[in-house]
Amino acid sequence: MVSIDGLHYDLSPLASYKSNGISNPFIANFTSYLSICDGPITGSNTTCDGAYSCEVTGPKPTDYAATLGTHPVLFTIESDTLVGTYSKVLPFIVKVFFLCQADAGIGQPRLVSIGASQIEYSYQWPSSYGCPVGIVV
């Protein structure tokens, strides 16, 4: 359970995405891995194991791997939206914007932008779990 500014979010159903890849629409053959509310990534068959946010490429997952976040996600609220931020030793920044959509269920995260320098990654995750617990939308 994540609690911020008196609001509570139950993100535990999203934990399964730490080992499921998210395709990258901007760069062919790139797949991202995120750990939302659980420990580091494990069992991904990639060199991402032990990271909280990672990106891999190639026909074999071990062709290239960039660990983008080595610490658990930090949650904040930006413009009434729950945001999870991963950090590493600078410069990488990975942000996940949890969009409150009551009918979306778990939903599917998607990469929506990569900064010009390719060190800032933004994801949107429309999900009913992006809605505060007990708040009807």
N, CA, C and O atoms as CSV, one atom per row, in Angstrom:
chain,resi,resn,atom,element,x,y,z
A,1,MET,N,N,0.849,-1.174,0.000
A,1,MET,CA,C,0.000,0.000,0.000
A,1,MET,C,C,0.896,1.240,0.000
A,1,MET,O,O,1.817,1.353,0.809
A,2,VAL,N,N,0.619,2.144,-0.896
A,2,VAL,CA,C,1.336,3.412,-0.988
A,2,VAL,C,C,0.420,4.493,-0.436
A,2,VAL,O,O,-0.731,4.592,-0.860
A,3,SER,N,N,0.899,5.300,0.492
A,3,SER,CA,C,0.104,6.380,1.076
A,3,SER,C,C,0.829,7.708,0.884
A,3,SER,O,O,1.973,7.878,1.307
A,4,ILE,N,N,0.132,8.652,0.231
A,4,ILE,CA,C,0.697,9.975,-0.027
A,4,ILE,C,C,-0.413,10.998,0.143
A,4,ILE,O,O,-1.505,10.829,-0.399
A,5,ASP,N,N,-0.140,12.048,0.888
A,5,ASP,CA,C,-1.085,13.151,1.068
A,5,ASP,C,C,-2.466,12.674,1.502
A,5,ASP,O,O,-3.478,13.220,1.062
A,6,GLY,N,N,-2.512,11.667,2.352
A,6,GLY,CA,C,-3.782,11.161,2.860
A,6,GLY,C,C,-4.515,10.234,1.905
A,6,GLY,O,O,-5.598,9.752,2.235
A,7,LEU,N,N,-3.955,9.972,0.734
A,7,LEU,CA,C,-4.561,9.047,-0.229
A,7,LEU,C,C,-3.797,7.731,-0.190
A,7,LEU,O,O,-2.589,7.711,0.047
A,8,HIS,N,N,-4.505,6.641,-0.422
A,8,HIS,CA,C,-3.904,5.315,-0.361
A,8,HIS,C,C,-4.101,4.608,-1.703
A,8,HIS,O,O,-5.185,4.651,-2.285
A,9,TYR,N,N,-3.044,3.961,-2.182
A,9,TYR,CA,C,-3.065,3.252,-3.455
A,9,TYR,C,C,-2.599,1.819,-3.209
A,9,TYR,O,O,-1.546,1.596,-2.611
A,10,ASP,N,N,-3.391,0.845,-3.675
A,10,ASP,CA,C,-2.993,-0.556,-3.561
A,10,ASP,C,C,-2.419,-0.994,-4.905
A,10,ASP,O,O,-3.170,-1.333,-5.820
A,11,LEU,N,N,-1.109,-0.987,-5.027
A,11,LEU,CA,C,-0.445,-1.345,-6.281
A,11,LEU,C,C,0.021,-2.802,-6.299
A,11,LEU,O,O,0.651,-3.232,-7.265
A,12,SER,N,N,-0.277,-3.557,-5.260
A,12,SER,CA,C,0.242,-4.922,-5.175
A,12,SER,C,C,-0.134,-5.794,-6.375
A,12,SER,O,O,0.671,-6.643,-6.756
A,13,PRO,N,N,-1.323,-5.633,-7.001
A,13,PRO,CA,C,-1.601,-6.450,-8.190
A,13,PRO,C,C,-0.676,-6.149,-9.370
A,13,PRO,O,O,-0.616,-6.938,-10.313
A,14,LEU,N,N,0.040,-5.037,-9.339
A,14,LEU,CA,C,0.923,-4.676,-10.443
A,14,LEU,C,C,2.313,-5.290,-10.306
A,14,LEU,O,O,3.156,-5.127,-11.189
A,15,ALA,N,N,2.554,-5.991,-9.209
A,15,ALA,CA,C,3.887,-6.546,-8.937
A,15,ALA,C,C,4.341,-7.527,-10.008
A,15,ALA,O,O,5.543,-7.681,-10.219
A,16,SER,N,N,3.417,-8.192,-10.687
A,16,SER,CA,C,3.797,-9.202,-11.668
A,16,SER,C,C,4.576,-8.619,-12.836
A,16,SER,O,O,5.253,-9.365,-13.544
A,17,TYR,N,N,4.502,-7.319,-13.061
A,17,TYR,CA,C,5.198,-6.727,-14.198
A,17,TYR,C,C,6.702,-6.634,-14.007
A,17,TYR,O,O,7.402,-6.215,-14.929
A,18,LYS,N,N,7.222,-7.005,-12.857
A,18,LYS,CA,C,8.668,-6.938,-12.704
A,18,LYS,C,C,9.377,-7.977,-13.556
A,18,LYS,O,O,10.576,-7.851,-13.802
A,19,SER,N,N,8.671,-8.993,-14.007
A,19,SER,CA,C,9.325,-9.975,-14.866
A,19,SER,C,C,8.696,-10.045,-16.255
A,19,SER,O,O,9.150,-10.825,-17.093
A,20,ASN,N,N,7.667,-9.250,-16.513
A,20,ASN,CA,C,7.063,-9.193,-17.844
A,20,ASN,C,C,7.616,-7.978,-18.568
A,20,ASN,O,O,7.645,-6.883,-18.007
A,21,GLY,N,N,8.048,-8.156,-19.790
A,21,GLY,CA,C,8.645,-7.050,-20.536
A,21,GLY,C,C,7.614,-6.128,-21.156
A,21,GLY,O,O,6.492,-6.537,-21.455
A,22,ILE,N,N,8.014,-4.866,-21.347
A,22,ILE,CA,C,7.206,-3.840,-21.998
A,22,ILE,C,C,7.966,-3.433,-23.254
A,22,ILE,O,O,9.107,-2.980,-23.163
A,23,SER,N,N,7.351,-3.589,-24.426
A,23,SER,CA,C,8.068,-3.262,-25.654
A,23,SER,C,C,8.250,-1.758,-25.794
A,23,SER,O,O,7.440,-0.967,-25.310
A,24,ASN,N,N,9.312,-1.389,-26.452
A,24,ASN,CA,C,9.674,0.005,-26.657
A,24,ASN,C,C,9.271,0.408,-28.079
A,24,ASN,O,O,9.855,-0.095,-29.038
A,25,PRO,N,N,8.277,1.315,-28.243
A,25,PRO,CA,C,7.837,1.682,-29.584
A,25,PRO,C,C,8.803,2.617,-30.314
A,25,PRO,O,O,8.631,2.859,-31.508
A,26,PHE,N,N,9.806,3.143,-29.628
A,26,PHE,CA,C,10.718,4.110,-30.217
A,26,PHE,C,C,11.998,3.485,-30.764
A,26,PHE,O,O,12.593,4.010,-31.706
A,27,ILE,N,N,12.421,2.376,-30.183
A,27,ILE,CA,C,13.666,1.731,-30.580
A,27,ILE,C,C,13.379,0.243,-30.759
A,27,ILE,O,O,12.949,-0.422,-29.817
A,28,ALA,N,N,13.612,-0.282,-31.957
A,28,ALA,CA,C,13.315,-1.686,-32.251
A,28,ALA,C,C,14.078,-2.620,-31.326
A,28,ALA,O,O,15.231,-2.366,-30.977
A,29,ASN,N,N,13.431,-3.682,-30.944
A,29,ASN,CA,C,14.012,-4.768,-30.141
A,29,ASN,C,C,14.356,-4.388,-28.705
A,29,ASN,O,O,15.039,-5.153,-28.024
A,30,PHE,N,N,13.906,-3.234,-28.226
A,30,PHE,CA,C,14.146,-2.886,-26.831
A,30,PHE,C,C,12.948,-3.301,-25.995
A,30,PHE,O,O,11.802,-3.110,-26.403
A,31,THR,N,N,13.208,-3.857,-24.847
A,31,THR,CA,C,12.166,-4.255,-23.907
A,31,THR,C,C,12.534,-3.702,-22.542
A,31,THR,O,O,13.688,-3.788,-22.120
A,32,SER,N,N,11.552,-3.134,-21.852
A,32,SER,CA,C,11.774,-2.581,-20.514
A,32,SER,C,C,11.196,-3.521,-19.463
A,32,SER,O,O,10.209,-4.216,-19.704
A,33,TYR,N,N,11.820,-3.527,-18.312
A,33,TYR,CA,C,11.346,-4.285,-17.161
A,33,TYR,C,C,11.252,-3.325,-15.987
A,33,TYR,O,O,12.170,-2.543,-15.741
A,34,LEU,N,N,10.128,-3.387,-15.255
A,34,LEU,CA,C,9.906,-2.512,-14.106
A,34,LEU,C,C,9.484,-3.340,-12.912
A,34,LEU,O,O,8.721,-4.296,-13.058
A,35,SER,N,N,9.965,-2.991,-11.741
A,35,SER,CA,C,9.477,-3.563,-10.495
A,35,SER,C,C,8.725,-2.454,-9.778
A,35,SER,O,O,9.327,-1.475,-9.337
A,36,ILE,N,N,7.410,-2.605,-9.661
A,36,ILE,CA,C,6.577,-1.537,-9.126
A,36,ILE,C,C,6.568,-1.520,-7.602
A,36,ILE,O,O,6.915,-0.508,-6.993
A,37,CYS,N,N,6.178,-2.617,-6.986
A,37,CYS,CA,C,6.020,-2.575,-5.523
A,37,CYS,C,C,6.521,-3.855,-4.882
A,37,CYS,O,O,5.976,-4.319,-3.881
A,38,ASP,N,N,7.535,-4.402,-5.456
A,38,ASP,CA,C,8.092,-5.637,-4.953
A,38,ASP,C,C,9.610,-5.469,-4.933
A,38,ASP,O,O,10.113,-4.368,-5.154
A,39,GLY,N,N,10.318,-6.519,-4.679
A,39,GLY,CA,C,11.770,-6.441,-4.663
A,39,GLY,C,C,12.343,-6.281,-6.056
A,39,GLY,O,O,11.598,-6.078,-7.014
A,40,PRO,N,N,13.645,-6.368,-6.180
A,40,PRO,CA,C,14.283,-6.224,-7.488
A,40,PRO,C,C,13.826,-7.305,-8.467
A,40,PRO,O,O,13.286,-8.336,-8.067
A,41,ILE,N,N,14.051,-7.052,-9.745
A,41,ILE,CA,C,13.685,-7.984,-10.807
A,41,ILE,C,C,14.482,-9.275,-10.628
A,41,ILE,O,O,15.691,-9.250,-10.397
A,42,THR,N,N,13.777,-10.403,-10.739
A,42,THR,CA,C,14.432,-11.709,-10.690
A,42,THR,C,C,13.755,-12.615,-11.702
A,42,THR,O,O,12.584,-12.417,-12.025
A,43,GLY,N,N,14.458,-13.584,-12.195
A,43,GLY,CA,C,13.873,-14.576,-13.088
A,43,GLY,C,C,13.458,-14.044,-14.441
A,43,GLY,O,O,12.608,-14.647,-15.097
A,44,SER,N,N,14.033,-12.923,-14.888
A,44,SER,CA,C,13.646,-12.335,-16.170
A,44,SER,C,C,14.431,-12.934,-17.334
A,44,SER,O,O,14.207,-12.563,-18.486
A,45,ASN,N,N,15.337,-13.845,-17.048
A,45,ASN,CA,C,16.221,-14.414,-18.072
A,45,ASN,C,C,17.049,-13.340,-18.762
A,45,ASN,O,O,17.434,-13.497,-19.921
A,46,THR,N,N,17.320,-12.262,-18.061
A,46,THR,CA,C,18.129,-11.175,-18.600
A,46,THR,C,C,19.158,-10.776,-17.558
A,46,THR,O,O,19.155,-11.286,-16.438
A,47,THR,N,N,20.025,-9.872,-17.932
A,47,THR,CA,C,20.971,-9.347,-16.959
A,47,THR,C,C,20.324,-8.264,-16.105
A,47,THR,O,O,21.019,-7.551,-15.381
A,48,CYS,N,N,18.993,-8.133,-16.181
A,48,CYS,CA,C,18.265,-7.160,-15.363
A,48,CYS,C,C,18.113,-7.622,-13.919
A,48,CYS,O,O,17.784,-6.819,-13.045
A,49,ASP,N,N,18.347,-8.899,-13.660
A,49,ASP,CA,C,18.140,-9.401,-12.310
A,49,ASP,C,C,18.893,-8.539,-11.301
A,49,ASP,O,O,20.081,-8.265,-11.467
A,50,GLY,N,N,18.190,-8.117,-10.260
A,50,GLY,CA,C,18.756,-7.280,-9.210
A,50,GLY,C,C,18.464,-5.805,-9.395
A,50,GLY,O,O,18.690,-5.017,-8.476
A,51,ALA,N,N,17.961,-5.405,-10.574
A,51,ALA,CA,C,17.611,-4.002,-10.821
A,51,ALA,C,C,16.128,-3.786,-10.534
A,51,ALA,O,O,15.367,-4.747,-10.422
A,52,TYR,N,N,15.729,-2.547,-10.417
A,52,TYR,CA,C,14.312,-2.196,-10.268
A,52,TYR,C,C,13.727,-1.680,-11.579
A,52,TYR,O,O,12.513,-1.732,-11.777
A,53,SER,N,N,14.559,-1.194,-12.456
A,53,SER,CA,C,14.145,-0.737,-13.781
A,53,SER,C,C,15.296,-1.049,-14.725
A,53,SER,O,O,16.454,-0.765,-14.417
A,54,CYS,N,N,14.975,-1.638,-15.881
A,54,CYS,CA,C,16.029,-2.104,-16.767
A,54,CYS,C,C,15.511,-2.135,-18.193
A,54,CYS,O,O,14.305,-2.240,-18.416
A,55,GLU,N,N,16.412,-2.043,-19.158
A,55,GLU,CA,C,16.065,-2.137,-20.567
A,55,GLU,C,C,17.059,-3.060,-21.248
A,55,GLU,O,O,18.265,-2.974,-21.015
A,56,VAL,N,N,16.538,-3.954,-22.101
A,56,VAL,CA,C,17.393,-4.895,-22.818
A,56,VAL,C,C,17.047,-4.854,-24.300
A,56,VAL,O,O,15.984,-4.364,-24.682
A,57,THR,N,N,17.943,-5.365,-25.128
A,57,THR,CA,C,17.694,-5.408,-26.568
A,57,THR,C,C,18.346,-6.634,-27.179
A,57,THR,O,O,19.148,-7.321,-26.546
A,58,GLY,N,N,17.978,-6.889,-28.431
A,58,GLY,CA,C,18.579,-7.964,-29.209
A,58,GLY,C,C,17.725,-9.203,-29.243
A,58,GLY,O,O,16.798,-9.348,-28.445
A,59,PRO,N,N,18.027,-10.098,-30.161
A,59,PRO,CA,C,17.281,-11.350,-30.221
A,59,PRO,C,C,17.503,-12.191,-28.970
A,59,PRO,O,O,16.647,-12.989,-28.586
A,60,LYS,N,N,18.650,-12.008,-28.344
A,60,LYS,CA,C,18.918,-12.643,-27.059
A,60,LYS,C,C,18.846,-11.536,-26.014
A,60,LYS,O,O,19.449,-10.479,-26.199
A,61,PRO,N,N,18.122,-11.757,-24.921
A,61,PRO,CA,C,17.993,-10.677,-23.933
A,61,PRO,C,C,19.296,-10.175,-23.367
A,61,PRO,O,O,19.335,-9.073,-22.820
A,62,THR,N,N,20.360,-10.935,-23.476
A,62,THR,CA,C,21.624,-10.508,-22.883
A,62,THR,C,C,22.513,-9.741,-23.859
A,62,THR,O,O,23.647,-9.407,-23.515
A,63,ASP,N,N,22.016,-9.447,-25.092
A,63,ASP,CA,C,22.839,-8.695,-26.034
A,63,ASP,C,C,23.201,-7.321,-25.491
A,63,ASP,O,O,24.321,-6.850,-25.693
A,64,TYR,N,N,22.283,-6.684,-24.816
A,64,TYR,CA,C,22.522,-5.358,-24.249
A,64,TYR,C,C,21.586,-5.196,-23.068
A,64,TYR,O,O,20.422,-5.591,-23.139
A,65,ALA,N,N,22.066,-4.637,-22.017
A,65,ALA,CA,C,21.207,-4.342,-20.874
A,65,ALA,C,C,21.680,-3.058,-20.222
A,65,ALA,O,O,22.875,-2.857,-20.008
A,66,ALA,N,N,20.735,-2.199,-19.911
A,66,ALA,CA,C,21.039,-0.959,-19.190
A,66,ALA,C,C,20.190,-0.939,-17.937
A,66,ALA,O,O,18.962,-0.920,-18.008
A,67,THR,N,N,20.843,-0.943,-16.797
A,67,THR,CA,C,20.119,-0.829,-15.539
A,67,THR,C,C,19.795,0.637,-15.334
A,67,THR,O,O,20.688,1.461,-15.139
A,68,LEU,N,N,18.504,0.957,-15.380
A,68,LEU,CA,C,18.082,2.351,-15.277
A,68,LEU,C,C,17.718,2.744,-13.852
A,68,LEU,O,O,17.703,3.931,-13.528
A,69,GLY,N,N,17.430,1.791,-13.016
A,69,GLY,CA,C,17.082,2.095,-11.631
A,69,GLY,C,C,17.618,1.024,-10.705
A,69,GLY,O,O,17.322,-0.158,-10.880
A,70,THR,N,N,18.398,1.426,-9.727
A,70,THR,CA,C,18.973,0.462,-8.788
A,70,THR,C,C,18.366,0.575,-7.399
A,70,THR,O,O,18.779,-0.131,-6.479
A,71,HIS,N,N,17.393,1.456,-7.244
A,71,HIS,CA,C,16.740,1.641,-5.954
A,71,HIS,C,C,15.241,1.438,-6.132
A,71,HIS,O,O,14.727,1.628,-7.234
A,72,PRO,N,N,14.527,1.057,-5.075
A,72,PRO,CA,C,13.078,0.915,-5.185
A,72,PRO,C,C,12.436,2.216,-5.665
A,72,PRO,O,O,12.980,3.307,-5.493
A,73,VAL,N,N,11.281,2.062,-6.263
A,73,VAL,CA,C,10.554,3.209,-6.808
A,73,VAL,C,C,10.143,4.170,-5.686
A,73,VAL,O,O,9.754,3.737,-4.601
A,74,LEU,N,N,10.231,5.463,-5.955
A,74,LEU,CA,C,9.805,6.514,-5.027
A,74,LEU,C,C,8.507,7.090,-5.569
A,74,LEU,O,O,8.446,7.496,-6.730
A,75,PHE,N,N,7.472,7.130,-4.743
A,75,PHE,CA,C,6.164,7.603,-5.195
A,75,PHE,C,C,5.916,9.048,-4.782
A,75,PHE,O,O,6.215,9.449,-3.657
A,76,THR,N,N,5.362,9.822,-5.714
A,76,THR,CA,C,4.957,11.203,-5.468
A,76,THR,C,C,3.632,11.435,-6.187
A,76,THR,O,O,3.153,10.573,-6.924
A,77,ILE,N,N,3.048,12.610,-5.962
A,77,ILE,CA,C,1.839,13.028,-6.678
A,77,ILE,C,C,2.217,14.232,-7.528
A,77,ILE,O,O,2.787,15.200,-7.025
A,78,GLU,N,N,1.895,14.170,-8.827
A,78,GLU,CA,C,2.106,15.300,-9.728
A,78,GLU,C,C,0.793,15.557,-10.461
A,78,GLU,O,O,0.289,14.674,-11.155
A,79,SER,N,N,0.243,16.747,-10.314
A,79,SER,CA,C,-1.021,17.117,-10.978
A,79,SER,C,C,-2.093,16.060,-10.752
A,79,SER,O,O,-2.726,15.609,-11.707
A,80,ASP,N,N,-2.302,15.662,-9.508
A,80,ASP,CA,C,-3.315,14.673,-9.112
A,80,ASP,C,C,-3.072,13.272,-9.676
A,80,ASP,O,O,-3.993,12.456,-9.708
A,81,THR,N,N,-1.869,12.986,-10.112
A,81,THR,CA,C,-1.533,11.673,-10.665
A,81,THR,C,C,-0.427,11.058,-9.827
A,81,THR,O,O,0.556,11.721,-9.496
A,82,LEU,N,N,-0.594,9.770,-9.481
A,82,LEU,CA,C,0.452,9.036,-8.771
A,82,LEU,C,C,1.605,8.783,-9.740
A,82,LEU,O,O,1.399,8.287,-10.847
A,83,VAL,N,N,2.822,9.128,-9.312
A,83,VAL,CA,C,4.006,8.972,-10.155
A,83,VAL,C,C,5.051,8.169,-9.387
A,83,VAL,O,O,5.374,8.477,-8.240
A,84,GLY,N,N,5.569,7.139,-10.040
A,84,GLY,CA,C,6.674,6.370,-9.477
A,84,GLY,C,C,7.945,6.753,-10.206
A,84,GLY,O,O,7.986,6.731,-11.436
A,85,THR,N,N,8.986,7.105,-9.463
A,85,THR,CA,C,10.255,7.502,-10.070
A,85,THR,C,C,11.351,6.550,-9.619
A,85,THR,O,O,11.514,6.282,-8.429
A,86,TYR,N,N,12.099,6.046,-10.594
A,86,TYR,CA,C,13.244,5.190,-10.335
A,86,TYR,C,C,14.497,6.023,-10.532
A,86,TYR,O,O,14.542,6.902,-11.393
A,87,SER,N,N,15.500,5.745,-9.740
A,87,SER,CA,C,16.745,6.477,-9.937
A,87,SER,C,C,17.928,5.522,-9.848
A,87,SER,O,O,17.850,4.423,-9.299
A,88,LYS,N,N,18.979,5.984,-10.393
A,88,LYS,CA,C,20.261,5.298,-10.370
A,88,LYS,C,C,21.257,6.408,-10.100
A,88,LYS,O,O,20.868,7.551,-9.863
A,89,VAL,N,N,22.494,6.090,-10.133
A,89,VAL,CA,C,23.457,7.165,-10.160
A,89,VAL,C,C,23.098,7.976,-11.398
A,89,VAL,O,O,22.937,7.414,-12.482
A,90,LEU,N,N,22.973,9.261,-11.249
A,90,LEU,CA,C,22.566,10.094,-12.383
A,90,LEU,C,C,23.358,9.690,-13.615
A,90,LEU,O,O,24.514,9.292,-13.474
A,91,PRO,N,N,22.815,9.769,-14.778
A,91,PRO,CA,C,21.766,10.673,-15.202
A,91,PRO,C,C,20.414,10.023,-15.452
A,91,PRO,O,O,19.461,10.757,-15.714
A,92,PHE,N,N,20.253,8.690,-15.392
A,92,PHE,CA,C,18.992,8.064,-15.780
A,92,PHE,C,C,17.833,8.435,-14.871
A,92,PHE,O,O,17.967,8.449,-13.647
A,93,ILE,N,N,16.680,8.739,-15.488
A,93,ILE,CA,C,15.438,9.003,-14.758
A,93,ILE,C,C,14.331,8.218,-15.455
A,93,ILE,O,O,14.142,8.340,-16.665
A,94,VAL,N,N,13.617,7.427,-14.699
A,94,VAL,CA,C,12.490,6.664,-15.224
A,94,VAL,C,C,11.271,7.041,-14.392
A,94,VAL,O,O,11.279,6.919,-13.167
A,95,LYS,N,N,10.212,7.506,-15.080
A,95,LYS,CA,C,8.975,7.874,-14.388
A,95,LYS,C,C,7.817,7.068,-14.948
A,95,LYS,O,O,7.693,6.889,-16.159
A,96,VAL,N,N,6.969,6.582,-14.044
A,96,VAL,CA,C,5.752,5.873,-14.423
A,96,VAL,C,C,4.578,6.683,-13.891
A,96,VAL,O,O,4.449,6.882,-12.683
A,97,PHE,N,N,3.720,7.148,-14.798
A,97,PHE,CA,C,2.531,7.914,-14.437
A,97,PHE,C,C,1.355,6.942,-14.387
A,97,PHE,O,O,0.941,6.412,-15.418
A,98,PHE,N,N,0.816,6.710,-13.188
A,98,PHE,CA,C,-0.311,5.806,-13.008
A,98,PHE,C,C,-1.594,6.586,-13.241
A,98,PHE,O,O,-2.002,7.387,-12.399
A,99,LEU,N,N,-2.233,6.351,-14.388
A,99,LEU,CA,C,-3.435,7.084,-14.755
A,99,LEU,C,C,-4.649,6.370,-14.178
A,99,LEU,O,O,-4.850,5.180,-14.424
A,100,CYS,N,N,-5.453,7.094,-13.414
A,100,CYS,CA,C,-6.641,6.523,-12.774
A,100,CYS,C,C,-7.719,6.280,-13.829
A,100,CYS,O,O,-8.328,7.217,-14.346
A,101,GLN,N,N,-7.939,4.997,-14.136
A,101,GLN,CA,C,-9.020,4.580,-15.020
A,101,GLN,C,C,-9.726,3.418,-14.355
A,101,GLN,O,O,-9.257,2.280,-14.408
A,102,ALA,N,N,-10.854,3.709,-13.731
A,102,ALA,CA,C,-11.547,2.744,-12.880
A,102,ALA,C,C,-11.896,1.446,-13.591
A,102,ALA,O,O,-11.931,0.395,-12.951
A,103,ASP,N,N,-12.154,1.484,-14.880
A,103,ASP,CA,C,-12.561,0.285,-15.602
A,103,ASP,C,C,-11.407,-0.438,-16.293
A,103,ASP,O,O,-11.650,-1.373,-17.056
A,104,ALA,N,N,-10.183,-0.042,-16.055
A,104,ALA,CA,C,-9.025,-0.598,-16.775
A,104,ALA,C,C,-8.460,-1.868,-16.149
A,104,ALA,O,O,-7.659,-2.554,-16.785
A,105,GLY,N,N,-8.855,-2.202,-14.920
A,105,GLY,CA,C,-8.234,-3.345,-14.258
A,105,GLY,C,C,-6.754,-3.072,-14.053
A,105,GLY,O,O,-6.358,-1.953,-13.727
A,106,ILE,N,N,-5.928,-4.120,-14.251
A,106,ILE,CA,C,-4.477,-3.933,-14.113
A,106,ILE,C,C,-3.963,-2.996,-15.191
A,106,ILE,O,O,-3.073,-2.188,-14.929
A,107,GLY,N,N,-4.504,-3.088,-16.394
A,107,GLY,CA,C,-4.053,-2.233,-17.483
A,107,GLY,C,C,-2.706,-2.682,-18.014
A,107,GLY,O,O,-2.191,-3.733,-17.633
A,108,GLN,N,N,-2.151,-1.886,-18.883
A,108,GLN,CA,C,-0.868,-2.209,-19.518
A,108,GLN,C,C,0.004,-0.963,-19.552
A,108,GLN,O,O,-0.402,0.052,-20.118
A,109,PRO,N,N,1.206,-1.015,-18.953
A,109,PRO,CA,C,2.097,0.150,-19.048
A,109,PRO,C,C,2.605,0.298,-20.476
A,109,PRO,O,O,2.772,-0.683,-21.200
A,110,ARG,N,N,2.844,1.538,-20.857
A,110,ARG,CA,C,3.406,1.782,-22.183
A,110,ARG,C,C,4.416,2.918,-22.092
A,110,ARG,O,O,4.224,3.893,-21.365
A,111,LEU,N,N,5.480,2.765,-22.838
A,111,LEU,CA,C,6.503,3.802,-22.909
A,111,LEU,C,C,5.969,4.894,-23.819
A,111,LEU,O,O,5.610,4.622,-24.965
A,112,VAL,N,N,5.911,6.137,-23.322
A,112,VAL,CA,C,5.344,7.225,-24.114
A,112,VAL,C,C,6.390,8.222,-24.581
A,112,VAL,O,O,6.146,8.961,-25.535
A,113,SER,N,N,7.539,8.262,-23.942
A,113,SER,CA,C,8.574,9.173,-24.434
A,113,SER,C,C,9.940,8.792,-23.874
A,113,SER,O,O,10.081,8.213,-22.797
A,114,ILE,N,N,10.929,9.154,-24.676
A,114,ILE,CA,C,12.332,9.053,-24.265
A,114,ILE,C,C,12.911,10.431,-24.501
A,114,ILE,O,O,12.752,10.996,-25.583
A,115,GLY,N,N,13.580,10.978,-23.498
A,115,GLY,CA,C,14.190,12.297,-23.642
A,115,GLY,C,C,15.201,12.320,-24.777
A,115,GLY,O,O,15.712,11.280,-25.191
A,116,ALA,N,N,15.478,13.503,-25.266
A,116,ALA,CA,C,16.402,13.669,-26.396
A,116,ALA,C,C,17.760,13.032,-26.127
A,116,ALA,O,O,18.408,12.542,-27.052
A,117,SER,N,N,18.185,13.035,-24.899
A,117,SER,CA,C,19.484,12.473,-24.556
A,117,SER,C,C,19.393,10.983,-24.224
A,117,SER,O,O,20.398,10.372,-23.861
A,118,GLN,N,N,18.203,10.393,-24.344
A,118,GLN,CA,C,17.931,8.991,-24.045
A,118,GLN,C,C,18.277,8.599,-22.617
A,118,GLN,O,O,18.674,7.463,-22.358
A,119,ILE,N,N,18.126,9.537,-21.693
A,119,ILE,CA,C,18.342,9.199,-20.286
A,119,ILE,C,C,17.086,9.425,-19.462
A,119,ILE,O,O,17.085,9.149,-18.262
A,120,GLU,N,N,16.026,9.914,-20.069
A,120,GLU,CA,C,14.753,10.105,-19.380
A,120,GLU,C,C,13.693,9.260,-20.084
A,120,GLU,O,O,13.449,9.419,-21.280
A,121,TYR,N,N,13.076,8.374,-19.333
A,121,TYR,CA,C,12.051,7.484,-19.863
A,121,TYR,C,C,10.746,7.758,-19.124
A,121,TYR,O,O,10.717,7.782,-17.893
A,122,SER,N,N,9.660,7.966,-19.883
A,122,SER,CA,C,8.347,8.206,-19.277
A,122,SER,C,C,7.366,7.135,-19.734
A,122,SER,O,O,7.229,6.863,-20.927
A,123,TYR,N,N,6.691,6.537,-18.767
A,123,TYR,CA,C,5.679,5.530,-19.035
A,123,TYR,C,C,4.334,6.049,-18.537
A,123,TYR,O,O,4.269,6.818,-17.578
A,124,GLN,N,N,3.262,5.618,-19.200
A,124,GLN,CA,C,1.914,5.836,-18.686
A,124,GLN,C,C,1.328,4.453,-18.425
A,124,GLN,O,O,1.493,3.525,-19.216
A,125,TRP,N,N,0.644,4.345,-17.296
A,125,TRP,CA,C,0.022,3.071,-16.957
A,125,TRP,C,C,-1.424,3.335,-16.560
A,125,TRP,O,O,-1.700,3.593,-15.389
A,126,PRO,N,N,-2.362,3.275,-17.524
A,126,PRO,CA,C,-3.770,3.419,-17.183
A,126,PRO,C,C,-4.212,2.168,-16.420
A,126,PRO,O,O,-4.067,1.053,-16.921
A,127,SER,N,N,-4.744,2.348,-15.226
A,127,SER,CA,C,-5.086,1.219,-14.371
A,127,SER,C,C,-6.077,1.652,-13.315
A,127,SER,O,O,-6.065,2.797,-12.863
A,128,SER,N,N,-6.940,0.722,-12.924
A,128,SER,CA,C,-7.829,1.026,-11.802
A,128,SER,C,C,-7.021,1.135,-10.506
A,128,SER,O,O,-7.491,1.726,-9.534
A,129,TYR,N,N,-5.811,0.570,-10.485
A,129,TYR,CA,C,-4.967,0.649,-9.293
A,129,TYR,C,C,-4.246,1.975,-9.190
A,129,TYR,O,O,-3.588,2.247,-8.186
A,130,GLY,N,N,-4.359,2.807,-10.215
A,130,GLY,CA,C,-3.851,4.176,-10.173
A,130,GLY,C,C,-4.838,5.112,-9.504
A,130,GLY,O,O,-4.556,6.299,-9.339
A,131,CYS,N,N,-5.998,4.588,-9.117
A,131,CYS,CA,C,-7.021,5.373,-8.411
A,131,CYS,C,C,-6.849,5.175,-6.908
A,131,CYS,O,O,-6.579,4.060,-6.463
A,132,PRO,N,N,-7.000,6.230,-6.127
A,132,PRO,CA,C,-6.907,6.081,-4.673
A,132,PRO,C,C,-7.972,5.107,-4.160
A,132,PRO,O,O,-9.100,5.108,-4.653
A,133,VAL,N,N,-7.621,4.278,-3.176
A,133,VAL,CA,C,-8.543,3.324,-2.563
A,133,VAL,C,C,-9.670,4.107,-1.889
A,133,VAL,O,O,-9.429,5.061,-1.150
A,134,GLY,N,N,-10.898,3.684,-2.159
A,134,GLY,CA,C,-12.065,4.292,-1.517
A,134,GLY,C,C,-12.580,5.547,-2.216
A,134,GLY,O,O,-13.577,6.122,-1.780
A,135,ILE,N,N,-11.935,5.976,-3.272
A,135,ILE,CA,C,-12.380,7.143,-4.026
A,135,ILE,C,C,-13.099,6.652,-5.272
A,135,ILE,O,O,-12.524,5.902,-6.060
A,136,VAL,N,N,-14.338,7.061,-5.462
A,136,VAL,CA,C,-15.099,6.662,-6.643
A,136,VAL,C,C,-14.873,7.700,-7.726
A,136,VAL,O,O,-15.043,8.899,-7.508
A,137,VAL,N,N,-14.483,7.210,-8.913
A,137,VAL,CA,C,-14.227,8.120,-10.037
A,137,VAL,C,C,-15.277,7.924,-11.118
A,137,VAL,O,O,-15.236,8.597,-12.148
